[in-house]
Amino acid sequence: MPDDFVVHIALLKNSEGLPIPHYQTEHAAGVDLYAAVAGEMVIGAGMWKLVPTGIAMAIPEGYEGQVRPRSGLALKHGIGMLNAPGTIDADYRGEIGVILFNFGEKSFTIRRGDRVAQIVFAKTEKAKLVRVDALSETTRGVGGFGHTGAR
């Protein structure tokens, strides 16, 4: 990304006391999103909840924010996202929320300030969609899911 790539972040009322998203390490691809819950939120096994983050962003035109699950939550607790990655469009100005799903066998508690997801910024391209009567042929053709074998 260019050095002048800037994302404006608005802190909402429910963000009081939470860190501003930032890169945790020098080469991190994404910034962490924090749970802006009041106290705690419990997600039962096999259930999902919308977790508020307490922030809104103005992502520049031509970019998107990709909200992605955190690998540590997935490995240690079976927590993921239903719509991973979730897309934050450049024209969206509301609070960023994370739809967490509990794939585990027991309830999981989210506490205020927990890191619940990460957001990676990516350049987007607008495609010109052209309707045609037939598509060009390829070796693969219409081979879909599992077309190359069982493994």
Secondary structure, 3 states (H helix, E strand, C coil): CCCCCCCEEEECHHHCCCCCCCCCCCCCCCEEEECCCCCEEEECCCCEEEEECCEEEECCCCEEEEEECCHHHHHHHCEEECCCCEEECCCCCCCCEEEEEECCCCCEEEECCCEEEEEEEEECCCCCCCCCCCCCCCCCCCCCCCCCCCC
